Amino acid sequence: MNFIAKNEAHVEKMVGDKAVQSFFLNLKETNRLVNLGIRNIFLPAFLLWVSHSFAQKDSLQSVLQSLPDDKARVSLLCDESTRIMFTDNTNAKELATQALELSNRIDYNLGKIESIHQLGQCHYAISDFDVAIQYSLESLEMAEKVDSKKWISENLCSIGLINMNRENFDQALDNLKKSYEISKTLDDEALYGRVINSLGVCYWEKGDYENAIIYFEESLEFETTAELDSGRIAVRYNNVGITNFYLGKYDEAQKQLRTAIAWSTSENIQHIKGLSINNLGKVHTALKKYTIADSLLLTAYDILEVYGNHRLRAFNLEDLIEYNVAIENYQQAFSYQQTLMAINDSILNESKDRDMANLLTRYDAEKKDREILKQQLDLERQQQNVNIYIAIIGFFVMFLLTLGYFLTRLRKNNAMLESSKQELARQNVDLADTMDELVRTQSHLIHSEKMATLGTLFAGIAHEINTPLGAIKASAESMISSYDQGLEEVKNVIAILSTEELLSFFSLMQKGIQIYNYQSSSEERKLRKQLTEQLEADKIENADDCATYLASIGIDSGLERYEGLLRHPENLLILKAVELITIQGRLSKNILMAANKTNRMIYAMRTYSFKGGGEMSDTDIKETIETALILYNNRLKKGVETVKTYNDEPLFVSCYPDEITQVWVNLIHNALDAMESSGKLAIDINQHNGSMVQISISDTGSGISTEDQKQIFDPFFTTKRKGEGTGLGLDIVKRIIDKHEGQIDFQSNLNEGTTFNVYLKKNKASETSES
């Protein structure tokens, strides 16, 4: 408490603006000297820190060995993990894992609960919320079983913060209030203070500053009275200060933020110091004390660049952008905006890397589970065989005991029977080998047919991919060529426009980027003529040239909003700059659409070329049909009308997806050949007998003769010209449908067309949803 009074008194001496300016000029100079010292001191200090880290690990092991029992070792491992989880997350997770393994070994329930909770905290520290909430829920369930009030409250608090980060505020507040009510009954000051502050943070993130300030002030009063961790007290002052700022209480906000700076400076907590200085700068920006705000925000920038994380740096950059816009320094605001975008990209990339690592971990776990399941099935099968052999042997023993007196006469027959059994066993082995070879051959044959089909489609697929790639290349080249010119034109425009005109300029630029309606040359000429007449009627200088630019941008109405720009002496320079920036935005959208088109084609190729196997899965039958249509897109758009009679709602069927996709590919391929790529292809999906799905693929081709219809599913039979077909397509289709316990039939008339009908069983989920 004496320390608080001392620092508050020190801050009160700097109430005047001149004193504040002098204080923060000295603070900025101090940071400059710190940065200068980094170059001369940091490297040897870093080497010393590395050696100290190794020494700490050795020291930790020594302390662990000196403890009297394993329960104490579990607590120490969790405490050390908590201490380093924001600075060395990898080692923090390793320590928590060691604690969990030790708890399992000694069957220590509270240790398991604490260790699993700490693993969740480690993942929360790196914003890996999906994994964090799984650990917290598991720890909560175990705590409820043993009725541990402390760990129930701890886990409810953690789950509440995760829900808050997911912006599920109502659920988060429910979790935190339950934790709050439990923590009030416990003799745990640190937990109680943490839960109070978490409630304040949740209300603050929700935008409810009136409730947030209540809990922040309660947390601050409790923790300063209890004389808890100084770093936490600095954070609480900062929270109270920034919340008072949003409530419009600027004097209170300044006082509390200066106190937060004093606490964090005394304790050398640089990231909290930088954040508090930044928030104080934000207050001075709102008060329009721009000289002080500039010094504070730049000082915070220097500190957070060295000690802050991505999120704290992003807060600082947002406030610097807001400040520079307020003083109309748009060029500097644009520079800070680029830095902010780079930091946000880094955060996004880290999230993607973490998601990919989680996916790989889950994949490895599922693969291991499948291997274990396979081993169990093998063991069960072996046990069944053993049981059969035991039953057979028992039967023969009983038979020999009952008919013992026939032993002499049947000895020869038994010998012959044994010989027959051996021959039968050998034949069974040969038959099993033959069946295995047949299955492998059939699988290879199906895959070979798929690759053959894909080969015939390759030229069309290559064309389909080259078209969007050409669009990407052309758009990228246009963007590169117009970027420098556009940037230069924007700089020139900014230099000649007032603040009001700049707002109108940016509004016109944003509207042009958002429009992106493709216009033909005739439509653009018509719009240009209409705009010229309107501008001439309004006596706008250079009306014809202005109309040309506006038509290119796509502006066809609302010109009164931009009257100031149109009447500006440099109206052509302004509209030219808007057109160049608009082109950049539209070219970016062109690239995105072309990339999406290429991605769909590659996904279809990858899905189709996948070699079969694996397990059946519930698959949207419409998705497999769409994959087949994408592969034939180049042939379909050259004269074939495709009519699909089904909606976009998923329809799930239990199947092998890659094999079912091959069914549609073969049937569509035959239909296109029969029509010689000109006609109508119809695909219908209907219910059949309640539990079946009927998929019909029809063409308007040459049809199949009555004589050929009898052999249509026979292997190696084909109606195509020599060298154009293998005669295996429909044989493979029928084998796949039989494997799925489905049915296939067809109707065909010469010179009218053919319809193939495939019937597959719906899965239970689809039946339930329909009922």
Secondary structure, 3 states (H helix, E strand, C coil): CHHHHHHHHHHHCCCCHHHHHHHHHHHHHHHHHHHHHHHHHHHHHHHHHHHHHHHHHHHHHHHHHHCCCHHHHHHHHHHHHHHHCCCCHHHHHHHHHHHHHHHHHHCCHHHHHHHHHHHHHHHHHCCCHHHHHHHHHHHHHHHHHHCCHHHHHHHHHHHHHHHHHCCCHHHHHHHHHHHHHHHCCCCCHHHHHHHHHHHHHHHHHHCCHHHHHHHHHHHHHHHHHCCCCHHHHHHHHHHHHHHHHHCCCHHHHHHHHHHHHHHHHHHCCHHHHHHHHHHHHHHHHHCCCHHHHHHHHHHHHHHHHHHCCHHHHHHHHHHHHHHHHHCCCHHHHHHHHHHHHHHHHHHHHHHHHHHHHHHHHHHHHHHHHHHHHHHHHHHHHHHHHHHHHHHHHHHHHHHHHHCHHHHHHHHHHHHHHHHHHHHHHHHHHHHHHHHHHHHHHHHHHHHHHHHHHHHHHHHHHHHHHHHHHHHHHHHHHHHHHHHHHHHHHHHHHHHHCCHHHHHHHHHHHHHHHHHCCCCCHHHHHHHHHHHHHHHHHCCCCCHHHHHHHHHHHCCCCCHHHHHHHHCCCCHHHHHHHHHHHHHHHHHHHHHHHHHHHHHHHHHHHHHHHCCCCCCCEEEEHHHHHHHHHHHCHHHHCCCEEEEEECCCCCCEEEECHHHHHHHHHHHHHHHHHHHCCCEEEEEEEEEECCCEEEEEEEECCCCCCHHHHCCCCCCCCCCCCCCCCCCCHHHHHHHHHHHCCCEEEEEEECCCEEEEEEEEEECHHHHHHHC
